[in-house]
């Protein structure tokens, strides 16, 4: 007998997406909107030029609180929490002993010994097993309002939420409901992410759309993060890929006490990183896809980790792990072998697109 397909979890906003005509797909164990009838490119441009609203309830929330919570996070995660303070957010990694990235996440420091750790959807249980926390994912929805007009749109709905600064965290009340707001996101644009109780999720979603935000799905979220040069776990981060290879040495608290993977990273730093994450731009619209190979004069020098069409640049773009042996500079020509075809490309600095460009 054929095994039954695993049941996908639904976002608290599932009915809202259905009503908007979203195309729904499975992602990280959840059924989430890939796009809406306007299409991914229109949603992408809405985020770059106005305000886009994403349902990111599939991300996990592991609440760590009580005496010893700060020390537990310091021992488990790569970044140094002592560099920030309550009311701030920090990007960090959970590492394996070999230094590779088991998951990347944001920590929202809510108050003394009270944290919300936000792992990737498929890694929530892995993170919860390491941290002395409680999985509270099912208790809330999370929406991300992103774009140059995001704060204006949010101010029309909640001025207090709109005032939460970049990588700051605040707790506000909206129509009698407690909402946790963080000035974080995954698009390269300004904006906020709001964790809202289940009973208020649809109401907040509709209010933000009514104030001028455009709904956007996973398709636009991926093209936006790729233009911004942001890594995706399972592509630019994962087994065998360390923060140093991904160009994220700043995520490592080198001077703090021991944490998983620290010894391996120290050894890698001393020996020299053998490959690093680089950007590629094609000469045409065709996007290279993973795991296409990258070569220079017939010799393979790397592998594509993610690729897509850039709506803002009008060409194909990709992230690739490139060997550090050849001295390759931005602008140098390379060839991408993709499904039996050779695609001319050149190295490009990251990010591909900067906020306000």
RODO-2510 file (C-alpha; in nm, 4 decimals, decimal comma):
residues 357
     n   res          X          Y          Z
     1     x     0,0000     0,0000     0,0000
     2     x     0,1131     0,3544    -0,0733
     3     x     0,1800     0,5450     0,2494
     4     x    -0,0626     0,8296     0,3130
     5     x     0,0754     1,1755     0,2437
     6     x     0,1491     1,3704     0,5605
     7     x    -0,1227     1,6134     0,6618
     8     x    -0,0216     1,9731     0,6038
     9     x    -0,0782     2,2239     0,8804
    10     x    -0,2906     2,5283     0,8071
    11     x    -0,2111     2,8860     0,8965
    12     x    -0,4651     3,0673     1,1156
    13     x    -0,5137     3,2862     0,8055
    14     x    -0,5848     2,9954     0,5710
    15     x    -0,9438     3,1006     0,4998
    16     x    -0,8277     3,4543     0,4207
    17     x    -0,5905     3,3201     0,1550
    18     x    -0,8597     3,1013     0,0028
    19     x    -1,0980     3,3983    -0,0135
    20     x    -0,8299     3,6014    -0,1947
    21     x    -0,7816     3,3259    -0,4545
    22     x    -0,4302     3,2317    -0,3457
    23     x    -0,2455     2,9402    -0,5020
    24     x    -0,1611     2,7179    -0,2038
    25     x     0,1405     2,4853    -0,1838
    26     x     0,3079     2,2685     0,0763
    27     x     0,6109     2,4264     0,2432
    28     x     0,7901     2,3057     0,5564
    29     x     0,4904     2,0944     0,6564
    30     x     0,2417     2,3781     0,6063
    31     x    -0,0012     2,4684     0,3269
    32     x     0,0849     2,8298     0,2482
    33     x     0,0115     3,0805    -0,0308
    34     x     0,2621     3,0700    -0,3157
    35     x     0,1016     3,3658    -0,4934
    36     x    -0,2246     3,5520    -0,5409
    37     x    -0,4023     3,6299    -0,8701
    38     x    -0,1823     3,9387    -0,9267
    39     x     0,1199     3,7083    -0,9630
    40     x     0,4641     3,6866    -0,8068
    41     x     0,6258     3,9682    -1,0060
    42     x     0,3501     4,2155    -0,9136
    43     x     0,3740     4,1076    -0,5482
    44     x     0,7516     4,1485    -0,5579
    45     x     0,7220     4,5007    -0,7004
    46     x     0,4576     4,5897    -0,4430
    47     x     0,7133     4,5151    -0,1730
    48     x     0,9937     4,7083    -0,3437
    49     x     0,7762     5,0090    -0,4300
    50     x     0,4949     5,0137    -0,1734
    51     x     0,3912     4,7728     0,1006
    52     x     0,3402     4,3958     0,0841
    53     x     0,1797     4,1763     0,3484
    54     x     0,3053     3,8204     0,4054
    55     x     0,1626     3,5461     0,6235
    56     x     0,4665     3,3899     0,7933
    57     x     0,2772     3,1925     1,0562
    58     x     0,4606     2,8791     0,9400
    59     x     0,7734     3,0072     1,1143
    60     x     0,8125     2,8566     1,4584
    61     x     0,8035     3,0319     1,7928
    62     x     0,9865     2,8708     2,0840
    63     x     0,9347     3,0692     2,4029
    64     x     1,2264     3,0555     2,6446
    65     x     1,1651     3,2195     2,9787
    66     x     1,2588     3,1975     3,3445
    67     x     1,5821     3,2004     3,5409
    68     x     1,8780     3,0845     3,3318
    69     x     1,7159     3,1520     2,9925
    70     x     1,9838     3,3998     2,8821
    71     x     2,2646     3,1591     2,9732
    72     x     2,0895     2,8699     2,7966
    73     x     2,0625     3,0672     2,4726
    74     x     2,4240     3,1818     2,5000
    75     x     2,5389     2,8196     2,5269
    76     x     2,3183     2,6918     2,2456
    77     x     2,3371     2,9620     1,9773
    78     x     2,6242     3,1160     1,7837
    79     x     2,5704     3,4902     1,8237
    80     x     2,6425     3,6857     2,1401
    81     x     2,3241     3,7987     2,3123
    82     x     2,5235     4,0267     2,5426
    83     x     2,5757     4,2518     2,2403
    84     x     2,2071     4,3504     2,2570
    85     x     1,9513     4,4023     2,5348
    86     x     1,5802     4,3529     2,6123
    87     x     1,3669     4,5145     2,3460
    88     x     1,6036     4,4120     2,0658
    89     x     1,6156     4,1306     1,8071
    90     x     1,9178     3,9319     1,6915
    91     x     1,9903     3,6999     1,3983
    92     x     2,1724     3,3843     1,5085
    93     x     2,2499     3,0186     1,4233
    94     x     2,2149     2,6782     1,5820
    95     x     2,5263     2,4861     1,4785
    96     x     2,6293     2,1216     1,4585
    97     x     2,9592     2,0140     1,6138
    98     x     3,1243     2,0405     1,2697
    99     x     3,0224     2,4079     1,2481
   100     x     2,7531     2,3606     0,9848
   101     x     2,4197     2,5380     1,0294
   102     x     2,1351     2,3275     1,1693
   103     x     1,9058     2,6303     1,1566
   104     x     1,9151     3,0081     1,1338
   105     x     1,6676     3,2138     1,3330
   106     x     1,5771     3,5451     1,4903
   107     x     1,5663     3,5892     1,8685
   108     x     1,3172     3,8450     1,9981
   109     x     1,4342     3,9554     2,3454
   110     x     1,1043     4,0525     2,5068
   111     x     1,2195     4,1240     2,8637
   112     x     1,4400     3,9994     3,1465
   113     x     1,4825     3,6238     3,0945
   114     x     1,1997     3,6180     2,8370
   115     x     1,2690     3,5394     2,4710
   116     x     1,0831     3,4281     2,1593
   117     x     1,3094     3,2249     1,9299
   118     x     1,1830     3,2109     1,5677
   119     x     1,3164     2,9044     1,3795
   120     x     1,2390     2,7934     1,0254
   121     x     0,9171     2,5968     0,9910
   122     x     1,0697     2,2526     0,9357
   123     x     1,3273     2,3012     1,2124
   124     x     1,1039     2,4118     1,4995
   125     x     1,1111     2,0771     1,6788
   126     x     1,4882     2,0499     1,6352
   127     x     1,5347     2,3893     1,7983
   128     x     1,2837     2,3208     2,0737
   129     x     1,4679     1,9983     2,1591
   130     x     1,7888     2,1961     2,2188
   131     x     1,6427     2,4927     2,4051
   132     x     1,4622     2,4834     2,7419
   133     x     1,1531     2,6358     2,5878
   134     x     0,7922     2,5770     2,4856
   135     x     0,6626     2,5590     2,1285
   136     x     0,3901     2,8252     2,1154
   137     x     0,3565     2,8284     1,7354
   138     x    -0,0081     2,7163     1,7488
   139     x    -0,1062     3,0047     1,9788
   140     x    -0,0477     3,2913     1,7353
   141     x    -0,0294     3,4063     1,3759
   142     x     0,2642     3,6075     1,2397
   143     x     0,2281     3,8619     0,9600
   144     x     0,5130     4,0553     0,7978
   145     x     0,4469     4,3991     0,6507
   146     x     0,7398     4,4975     0,4289
   147     x     0,8307     4,7771     0,1890
   148     x     0,9084     5,1508     0,1740
   149     x     0,5454     5,2302     0,2643
   150     x     0,5159     4,9605     0,5316
   151     x     0,5350     5,1939     0,8291
   152     x     0,2883     5,4374     0,6769
   153     x     0,0411     5,1549     0,6230
   154     x     0,1013     5,0176     0,9717
   155     x     0,0595     5,3636     1,1259
   156     x    -0,2924     5,3792     0,9828
   157     x    -0,3746     5,0605     1,1743
   158     x    -0,1496     5,0865     1,4822
   159     x     0,0788     5,3879     1,5302
   160     x     0,2451     5,2103     1,8246
   161     x     0,3395     4,9108     1,6075
   162     x     0,4660     5,1394     1,3299
   163     x     0,7007     5,3091     1,5784
   164     x     0,8944     4,9898     1,6597
   165     x     1,2385     5,0458     1,5070
   166     x     1,4557     4,8212     1,2973
   167     x     1,5673     4,5149     1,4949
   168     x     1,3726     4,6464     1,7936
   169     x     1,0962     4,4535     1,9683
   170     x     0,7866     4,6006     2,1305
   171     x     0,4648     4,4782     2,2874
   172     x     0,1573     4,6815     2,1982
   173     x    -0,2188     4,6514     2,2405
   174     x    -0,4356     4,6553     1,9296
   175     x    -0,8152     4,6586     1,9678
   176     x    -0,7756     4,4992     2,3087
   177     x    -0,5355     4,2274     2,1917
   178     x    -0,1655     4,1965     2,2868
   179     x     0,0585     4,2064     1,9789
   180     x     0,4350     4,1513     1,9753
   181     x     0,6030     4,3627     1,7061
   182     x     0,9597     4,3283     1,5740
   183     x     1,1330     4,5488     1,3188
   184     x     1,2569     4,2466     1,1266
   185     x     1,1878     4,0832     0,7908
   186     x     1,3245     3,8782     0,5035
   187     x     1,2926     4,1014     0,1984
   188     x     1,5713     4,3590     0,2189
   189     x     1,3084     4,6285     0,2819
   190     x     1,2038     4,8104     0,5971
   191     x     0,9026     4,6825     0,7851
   192     x     0,7696     4,4966     1,0864
   193     x     0,6600     4,1472     1,1805
   194     x     0,3651     4,1084     1,4168
   195     x     0,2808     3,8060     1,6322
   196     x    -0,0911     3,8348     1,6991
   197     x    -0,3309     3,6108     1,8991
   198     x    -0,5367     3,3703     1,6907
   199     x    -0,8653     3,5463     1,7607
   200     x    -0,7352     3,8762     1,6182
   201     x    -0,5281     3,7428     1,3259
   202     x    -0,7863     3,7753     1,0468
   203     x    -0,8964     4,1170     1,1737
   204     x    -0,5396     4,2535     1,1646
   205     x    -0,4757     4,0957     0,8220
   206     x    -0,7853     4,2615     0,6751
   207     x    -0,7079     4,5951     0,8399
   208     x    -0,3595     4,6065     0,6853
   209     x    -0,4922     4,5133     0,3408
   210     x    -0,7590     4,7821     0,3810
   211     x    -0,4891     5,0368     0,4652
   212     x    -0,3125     4,9752     0,1357
   213     x    -0,0915     4,6652     0,1679
   214     x    -0,0870     4,4089    -0,1128
   215     x    -0,0968     4,0371    -0,0199
   216     x     0,2201     3,8505    -0,1201
   217     x     0,3124     3,4834    -0,1108
   218     x     0,6125     3,2558    -0,0820
   219     x     0,7101     3,3108    -0,4460
   220     x     0,7701     3,6824    -0,3944
   221     x     0,9290     3,6185    -0,0564
   222     x     1,1907     3,4020    -0,2285
   223     x     1,2683     3,6431    -0,5131
   224     x     1,2886     3,9319    -0,2643
   225     x     1,5287     3,7548    -0,0282
   226     x     1,7393     3,6422    -0,3238
   227     x     1,7720     3,9978    -0,4589
   228     x     1,8701     4,1027    -0,1058
   229     x     2,1370     3,8302    -0,0929
   230     x     1,9771     3,6657     0,2114
   231     x     2,0419     3,2933     0,2728
   232     x     1,7724     3,0260     0,2865
   233     x     1,8215     2,7224     0,5073
   234     x     1,8503     2,4104     0,2953
   235     x     2,0187     2,6108     0,0191
   236     x     2,2831     2,8591     0,1406
   237     x     2,2839     2,7129     0,4923
   238     x     2,2644     2,3517     0,6008
   239     x     2,4686     2,0314     0,6262
   240     x     2,8325     2,0971     0,5413
   241     x     2,7827     2,4741     0,5087
   242     x     2,9230     2,6901     0,7882
   243     x     2,8512     3,0565     0,8689
   244     x     3,2005     3,1442     0,7415
   245     x     3,1314     2,9865     0,4029
   246     x     2,8001     3,1730     0,3845
   247     x     2,9750     3,5045     0,4546
   248     x     2,8127     3,5324     0,7965
   249     x     3,1095     3,5395     1,0329
   250     x     2,9389     3,8320     1,2104
   251     x     2,6792     3,5818     1,3375
   252     x     2,9525     3,4141     1,5465
   253     x     3,0242     3,5426     1,8978
   254     x     3,3936     3,4592     1,8836
   255     x     3,4720     3,6022     2,2272
   256     x     3,1898     3,4482     2,4290
   257     x     3,1969     3,1175     2,6163
   258     x     3,1865     2,7834     2,4361
   259     x     2,8902     2,6858     2,2159
   260     x     2,8249     2,3987     1,9763
   261     x     3,0443     2,4248     1,6655
   262     x     3,2810     2,6900     1,8025
   263     x     3,5932     2,4708     1,7890
   264     x     3,5228     2,3724     1,4280
   265     x     3,4741     2,7354     1,3257
   266     x     3,7961     2,8421     1,4949
   267     x     3,9815     2,5693     1,3036
   268     x     3,8185     2,6712     0,9755
   269     x     3,9036     3,0360     1,0308
   270     x     4,2658     2,9495     1,1063
   271     x     4,3022     2,7224     0,8013
   272     x     4,1177     2,9565     0,5644
   273     x     3,7689     2,9105     0,4228
   274     x     3,7747     2,6847     0,1153
   275     x     3,4598     2,8289    -0,0458
   276     x     3,2396     3,1356    -0,0021
   277     x     2,8930     3,2472    -0,1055
   278     x     2,9000     3,4723    -0,4136
   279     x     2,6437     3,6381    -0,6379
   280     x     2,5967     3,5631    -1,0090
   281     x     2,4091     3,7592    -1,2757
   282     x     2,3234     3,6048    -1,6138
   283     x     2,3269     3,7862    -1,9454
   284     x     1,9611     3,7082    -2,0085
   285     x     1,6360     3,6410    -1,8275
   286     x     1,6881     3,2683    -1,7784
   287     x     1,7461     3,1967    -1,4089
   288     x     2,0018     2,9331    -1,3151
   289     x     1,8757     2,6771    -1,0649
   290     x     2,0409     2,4671    -0,7978
   291     x     2,2450     2,2511    -0,8202
   292     x     2,3866     2,3833    -1,1476
   293     x     2,7655     2,3913    -1,1659
   294     x     2,9771     2,7037    -1,2132
   295     x     3,2973     2,6882    -1,4150
   296     x     3,5763     2,9127    -1,5410
   297     x     3,7481     2,8120    -1,8667
   298     x     3,6099     2,4590    -1,8326
   299     x     3,7182     2,4028    -1,4710
   300     x     3,4415     2,3712    -1,2138
   301     x     3,4730     2,6302    -0,9367
   302     x     3,1402     2,6118    -0,7601
   303     x     2,7744     2,5172    -0,7340
   304     x     2,4574     2,7232    -0,7531
   305     x     2,2595     2,7130    -0,4275
   306     x     1,9597     2,9292    -0,5327
   307     x     1,8566     3,1022    -0,8521
   308     x     1,5605     3,2929    -0,9902
   309     x     1,4541     3,5769    -1,2169
   310     x     1,5087     3,9218    -1,0645
   311     x     1,2013     4,1383    -1,1262
   312     x     1,3965     4,4563    -1,0459
   313     x     1,7063     4,3825    -1,2567
   314     x     1,5288     4,1993    -1,5384
   315     x     1,7892     3,9197    -1,5513
   316     x     1,8588     3,5861    -1,3889
   317     x     2,0408     3,5972    -1,0553
   318     x     2,1847     3,3270    -0,8361
   319     x     2,3759     3,2581    -0,5185
   320     x     2,6582     3,0057    -0,5454
   321     x     2,9263     2,8552    -0,3249
   322     x     3,2496     2,9359    -0,5100
   323     x     3,5953     2,7959    -0,4354
   324     x     3,8348     3,0504    -0,2863
   325     x     4,1344     2,9098    -0,4760
   326     x     4,0776     3,0999    -0,8027
   327     x     4,1075     3,4753    -0,7504
   328     x     3,7705     3,5764    -0,8884
   329     x     3,6446     3,9329    -0,8631
   330     x     3,3076     4,0988    -0,9188
   331     x     3,2557     4,1348    -1,2925
   332     x     3,4570     3,8257    -1,3874
   333     x     3,2910     3,5940    -1,6377
   334     x     3,1826     3,2409    -1,5478
   335     x     2,9738     2,9718    -1,7146
   336     x     2,6778     2,8003    -1,5509
   337     x     2,5956     2,4469    -1,6691
   338     x     2,2190     2,4195    -1,6311
   339     x     2,0175     2,1237    -1,7657
   340     x     2,2582     2,0605    -2,0493
   341     x     2,2882     2,4269    -2,1430
   342     x     2,5680     2,6745    -2,0852
   343     x     2,4552     3,0086    -1,9446
   344     x     2,7024     3,2990    -1,9537
   345     x     2,7158     3,4888    -1,6254
   346     x     2,9376     3,7171    -1,4238
   347     x     3,0177     3,7510    -1,0572
   348     x     2,8215     4,0226    -0,8789
   349     x     2,8547     4,1763    -0,5341
   350     x     2,5864     4,1164    -0,2735
   351     x     2,3191     4,2259    -0,2324
   352     x     2,1922     4,2403    -0,5875
   353     x     1,9390     4,5071    -0,4890
   354     x     1,9731     4,7623    -0,2110
   355     x     1,6856     4,9272    -0,0296
   356     x     1,6057     5,2619    -0,1896
   357     x     1,7904     5,1799    -0,5123
***
